Amino acid sequence: MTDKGDRDKWEFYQDHNEKHHKWRWRRTASNGRIVGASTQGYAEKEECIENAERNGFDRSKA
């Protein structure tokens, strides 16, 4: 038995704002629907990953 969301895809990316490039994350279900996303941008990728972990991302499975 697998946990719900085990096959979700986590994506970390930089937005393309003209003034700055902030790190963001989004979680996509196996059916292609976005089921989670960061509500703000982060200056450092590590901060972005830490926020994703508080929202269900498991770094050990990445």
C-alpha positions as CSV (number, residue, x, y, z in Angstrom):
1,M,0.0,0.0,0.0
2,T,1.3,3.5,-0.9
3,D,0.7,6.7,1.0
4,K,-1.6,9.1,-0.7
5,G,0.5,11.6,-2.7
6,D,3.6,9.3,-2.9
7,R,3.6,9.7,-6.7
8,D,3.2,13.5,-6.6
9,K,5.9,15.4,-8.4
10,W,7.6,18.3,-6.6
11,E,9.1,21.1,-8.6
12,F,11.4,23.8,-7.5
13,Y,11.9,26.7,-9.8
14,Q,12.7,30.4,-10.1
15,D,10.0,32.8,-11.1
16,H,10.7,35.3,-13.8
17,N,9.7,38.6,-12.2
18,E,11.5,41.6,-13.8
19,K,12.8,42.9,-10.5
20,H,14.0,39.6,-8.9
21,H,14.1,35.9,-9.4
22,K,12.6,34.2,-6.3
23,W,12.5,30.4,-5.6
24,R,9.1,28.8,-5.5
25,W,7.7,25.2,-5.4
26,R,4.7,23.4,-6.7
27,R,3.3,19.9,-6.1
28,T,1.6,18.1,-9.0
29,A,-0.6,15.0,-8.5
30,S,-0.2,12.0,-10.8
31,N,-3.3,13.2,-12.8
32,G,-1.4,16.5,-13.7
33,R,-3.3,18.8,-11.3
34,I,-1.4,21.2,-9.1
35,V,-2.3,20.3,-5.6
36,G,0.0,22.6,-3.7
37,A,2.3,25.6,-4.3
38,S,4.3,28.1,-2.4
39,T,2.4,31.3,-1.5
40,Q,5.5,33.4,-1.6
41,G,8.9,33.5,-3.3
42,Y,12.2,32.8,-1.4
43,A,15.6,34.4,-2.0
44,E,17.4,31.2,-1.3
45,K,16.5,27.7,-2.7
46,E,17.2,26.1,0.7
47,E,14.5,28.3,2.3
48,C,12.1,27.2,-0.4
49,I,12.8,23.5,0.2
50,E,12.4,24.0,3.9
51,N,8.9,25.5,3.3
52,A,8.0,22.6,1.0
53,E,9.0,20.2,3.8
54,R,6.6,21.9,6.1
55,N,4.0,21.2,3.5
56,G,4.7,17.5,2.9
57,F,7.9,17.3,0.8
58,D,10.2,14.5,1.9
59,R,13.8,15.3,1.0
60,S,14.9,11.7,1.6
61,K,12.6,10.5,-1.3
62,A,13.6,13.2,-3.7
